[in-house]
Amino acid sequence: MEYNNAFLGTLAAPAYIGSLPVSTDLGGGLALSEVCNILLLPLGGAFPTTWSDLASLQAAIDNTDTTGGYGKWLPGKGSIPASNVLTAPMGRQHLKKVGAEYQLTFEVPIYCAAYYEACRTIQKNPTYYNLWFFTVAGFGFGGQNGIRPYYLHCDLPKGGSDNAVEVGIITVRWRADGDPARVSMPGLNGGTDETSELSITMYRQAFPDGDTNVLTWTSNNGTIPVSPNTRFWLHSNGKKLEPLVHYTITANTGVGESTITVDPILHTEGDRYEAFSFN
C-alpha cells in the first residue's frame, strides 16, 4: 500500500502544534475552497524544479505534448470531502491511526473532441501519474512529489434534461497519512488570493440571443470584480468557460458597461450565454 506525505510511524517527530496568531481578528476572510484545476504529470515527465514556484510549475505543463513528457492542466470544478481515517486496534480499548483515504471528484467540461478522448484515456485507470490540485483561492496542494493515486477513473454521463451538457467526471483516490502540503501561488488564477468575505453579492446577466460573440455587461452598472478571472464566471449553453482561454474582459468600455469577448472560434450563432459576477 503506497502512502503520500508520510509523517506517521515510530520514527516520526513529536507533533507539536507550531506558533499561532494571538488574535483571530486578522483583517481578512476565509479562503474559497473549490478545486478549479488539476495537474496530471506522468511518471518520468518533466518534474517542476520547485513545485511552489508558479513559473517552475508552468514549465512542467504542455497540453500539446503527446509523448508523456509533460503534465496536463485540466480546468473544471471539484471537491474533496473529509477523509476516511484508517485505524488499527491496539489492545481492547485503543485505536491507532495508520492513515487515511481521500477522494477528489472533479468535473471537466467537454470543450472539444480532445477533452472527450482525454477522459476516455483516464477510464483506463492510468495510475502512473503524480497529481496536484489547485483552488480558486490561488492555493496549490500536493507538495514537491505530488500525490500518487491508486485509483483514477472518468465517467462521461449523458444528462436527460433540456439543458444538459457533456462533462467528464474524474474520480481520484489516494491514501496518505494526512492532507497534502499547501502553498499560496499568487497569479495562479490571474489574480491575488481569493477569500470569502462575510458578505458577497452575486450579479447575473443572461445573453439569450446568441447572435454575436461580443457581450455587453451592464449588471451592477457594468462593474467588473477586482479579480475577474476568479470572481467572474461566463457560461455558454450551460458550460463554464475559462477566462483568458475562452474569453477576455475589458472593463469600463462605456458608461455603466464592460465588454466580454468570446473567442470567435468557440462561438456559434445561437449560443446562449450567462454571466455571473461576485463582488
For each residue, the residues with C-beta under 8 A, 3 or more apart:
1: 99 175
2: 148 150 175
3: 6 99 175 176 177
4: 143 145 147 148 174 175 176 177 180
5: 143 147 176 177 178 179 180 181
6: 3 9 176 177
7: 12 15 177 178
8: 12 97 98 99 177 178
9: 6 12
10:
11:
12: 7 8 9 15
13:
14:
15: 7 12
16:
17: 20
18:
19:
20: 17
21: 24 26
22:
23: 26
24: 21
25:
26: 21 23
27:
28: 195
29: 195 196 197 198
30: 195 196
31: 135 137 139 193 194 195 196
32: 135 136 137 194 195 196 230
33: 79 135 137
34: 77 78 79 135 136
35: 38 76 77 78 79 80 104 106 133 134 135
36: 75 76 77 78 134 135 136 189 230
37: 73 74 75 76 133 134 188
38: 35 73 74 76 78 104 106 131 132 133 134 170 172
39: 57 60 61 71 72 73 74 131 132 133 134 142 146
40: 71 72 74 129 130 131
41: 45 46 47 60 70 71 72 129 130 131 132 146
42: 45 68 69 71 128 129
43: 128 129 130
44: 68 69
45: 41 42 60 68 69 70 71
46: 41 59 60 62 69 70 71
47: 41 60
48: 51 53 56 57 59 60
49: 53 56 59
50: 53 56 144
51: 48 56 57 132 140 142 143 144 146 183
52: 140 144 183 185
53: 48 49 50 56 57
54: 57 58 185 186 187 188
55: 58 59
56: 48 49 50 51 53 59 60
57: 39 48 51 53 54 60 61 132 140 185
58: 54 55 61
59: 46 48 49 55 56
60: 39 41 45 46 47 48 56 57 70 71
61: 39 57 58 70 71 72 73
62: 46 65 69 70 71
63: 72 73
64:
65: 62 68 69 70
66:
67: 70
68: 42 44 45 65
69: 42 44 45 46 62 65
70: 41 45 46 60 61 62 65 67
71: 39 40 41 42 45 46 60 61 62
72: 39 40 41 61 63 118
73: 37 38 39 61 63
74: 37 38 39 40 106 108 118 170
75: 36 37 108 109 242 245
76: 35 36 37 38 106 107 108 109 170
77: 34 35 36 106 107 240
78: 34 35 36 38 104 105 106 107 133 170
79: 33 34 35 104 105
80: 35 102 103 104 105 133
81: 103
82:
83: 100 101 102 179
84: 100 101 102
85: 97 99 100
86: 97 98 99 100 101 175
87: 95 96 97 98
88: 95 96 98
89: 92 94 95 96
90: 94 95 96
91: 94
92: 89
93:
94: 89 90 91
95: 87 88 89 90
96: 87 88 89 90
97: 8 85 86 87 100
98: 8 86 87 88
99: 1 3 8 85 86 175 176 177
100: 83 84 85 86 97 175 176 177 178
101: 83 84 86 173 174 175
102: 80 83 84 173 174 175 176 179
103: 80 81 171 172 173
104: 35 38 78 79 80 133 170 171 172 173
105: 78 79 80 169 170 171
106: 35 38 74 76 77 78 133 169 170 171 172
107: 76 77 78 167 168 169 170
108: 74 75 76 115 119 154 167 168 169 170
109: 75 76 115 165 166 167 239 240
110: 115 116 119 156 165 166 167 168
111: 115 239 246 266
112: 115 116
113: 116 117
114: 117 118
115: 108 109 110 111 112 118 119 168
116: 110 112 113 119 120 156 166 168
117: 113 114 120 121
118: 72 74 114 115 121 122 168
119: 108 110 115 116 122 123 154 156 168 170
120: 116 117 123 154 156
121: 117 118 124 126
122: 118 119 125 126 152 153 154 168 170
123: 119 120 153 154
124: 121
125: 122 151 152 153
126: 121 122 129 152
127: 148 149 150 151 152
128: 42 43
129: 40 41 42 43 126 148 149 152
130: 40 41 43 142 145 146 147 148
131: 38 39 40 41 142 146 147 148 149 172 174
132: 38 39 41 51 57 140 141 142 146 147
133: 35 37 38 39 78 80 104 106 140 141 142 147
134: 35 36 37 38 39 138 139 140 141 185 188 189
135: 31 32 33 34 35 36 138 139 141
136: 32 34 36 189 194 230
137: 31 32 33 193 194 195
138: 134 135 184 185 186 187 188 189 191 192 193 194 230
139: 31 134 135 182 183 184 185 188 193
140: 51 52 57 132 133 134 182 183 185 188
141: 132 133 134 135 147 179 180 181 182
142: 39 51 130 131 132 133 145 146 147 180 181
143: 4 5 51 146 147 180 181
144: 50 51 52 181
145: 4 130 142 148
146: 39 41 51 130 131 132 142 143
147: 4 5 130 131 132 133 141 142 143 172 174 176 180
148: 2 4 127 129 130 131 145 174
149: 127 129 131 152 172 173 174
150: 2 127 173 174 175
151: 125 127 171 172 173 174
152: 122 125 126 127 129 149 170 171 172 173
153: 122 123 125 170 171
154: 108 119 120 122 123 168 169 170 171
155: 168 169 171
156: 110 116 119 120 166 167 168 169
157: 167 169
158: 164 166
159: 164 165
160: 164
161: 164
162:
163: 237 238
164: 158 159 160 161 238
165: 109 110 159 237 238 239
166: 109 110 116 156 158
167: 107 108 109 110 156 157 239
168: 107 108 110 115 116 118 119 122 154 155 156
169: 105 106 107 108 154 155 156 157
170: 38 74 76 78 104 105 106 107 108 119 122 152 153 154
171: 103 104 105 106 151 152 153 154 155
172: 38 103 104 106 131 147 149 151 152
173: 101 102 103 104 149 150 151 152
174: 4 101 102 131 147 148 149 150 151
175: 1 2 3 4 86 99 100 101 102 150
176: 3 4 5 6 99 100 102 147 179 180
177: 3 4 5 6 7 8 99 100
178: 5 7 8 100
179: 5 83 102 141 176 182
180: 4 5 141 142 143 147 176
181: 5 141 142 143 144
182: 139 140 141 179
183: 51 52 139 140
184: 138 139 193
185: 52 54 57 134 138 139 140 188
186: 54 138 192 193
187: 54 138 190 191 192
188: 37 54 134 138 139 140 185
189: 36 134 136 138 194 227 229 230
190: 187 227 228 229 230 243 244
191: 138 187 194 226 227 228 229 230 231
192: 138 186 187 227
193: 31 137 138 139 184 186
194: 31 32 136 137 138 189 191 227 230 231
195: 28 29 30 31 32 137
196: 29 30 31 32 200
197: 29 200
198: 29
199:
200: 196 197 278 279
201: 220 278 279
202: 276 277 278
203: 219 220 276 277 278 279
204: 219 274 275 276 277
205: 217 218 219 274 275
206: 272 273 274 275
207: 210 215 272 273 274 275
208: 272
209: 212
210: 207 268 269 270 271 272 273
211: 269 270
212: 209 215 267
213: 261 262 263 264 266 267
214: 259 260 261 262
215: 207 212 259 260 261 262 273 275
216: 253 254 257 258 259 260
217: 205 222 224 249 257 258 259 260 275 277
218: 205 221 222 256 257
219: 203 204 205 222 275 277
220: 201 203 223 277 279
221: 218 256
222: 217 218 219 251 252 254 255 256 257 258
223: 220 258 277 279
224: 217 228 232 249 251 252 258 277
225: 228 231 232 277 278 279
226: 191 231
227: 189 190 191 192 194 230 231
228: 190 191 224 225 231 232 243 249 251
229: 189 190 191 232 243 244
230: 32 36 136 138 189 190 191 194 227
231: 191 194 225 226 227 228 277 278 279
232: 224 225 228 229 243 249 275 276 277 278
233: 240 275 276 277 278
234: 240 241 243 246 247 260 262 273 274 275 276
235: 238 239 240 241 273 274 275 276
236: 239 241 246 262 266 271 272 273
237: 163 165 271 272
238: 163 164 165 235
239: 109 111 165 167 235 236
240: 77 109 233 234 235
241: 234 235 236 245 246 247 262 266
242: 75 245 246
243: 190 228 229 232 234 246 247 248 249
244: 190 229 247 248
245: 75 241 242 263
246: 111 234 236 241 242 243 262 263 266
247: 234 241 243 244 260 261 262 263
248: 243 244 260 261
249: 217 224 228 232 243 258 259 260 261
250: 253 258 259 261
251: 222 224 228 258
252: 222 224 257 258
253: 216 250 257 258 259
254: 216 222 257
255: 222
256: 218 221 222
257: 216 217 218 222 252 253 254
258: 216 217 222 223 224 249 250 251 252 253
259: 214 215 216 217 249 250 253
260: 214 215 216 217 234 247 248 249 273 275
261: 213 214 215 247 248 249 250
262: 213 214 215 234 236 241 246 247 266 267 271 273
263: 213 245 246 247 266 267
264: 213 267
265:
266: 111 213 236 241 246 262 263
267: 212 213 262 263 264 271
268: 210 271
269: 210 211
270: 210 211
271: 210 236 237 262 267 268
272: 206 207 208 210 236 237
273: 206 207 210 215 234 235 236 260 262
274: 204 205 206 207 234 235
275: 204 205 206 207 215 217 219 232 233 234 235 260
276: 202 203 204 232 233 234 235
277: 202 203 204 217 219 220 223 224 225 231 232 233
278: 200 201 202 203 225 231 232 233
279: 200 201 203 220 223 225 231
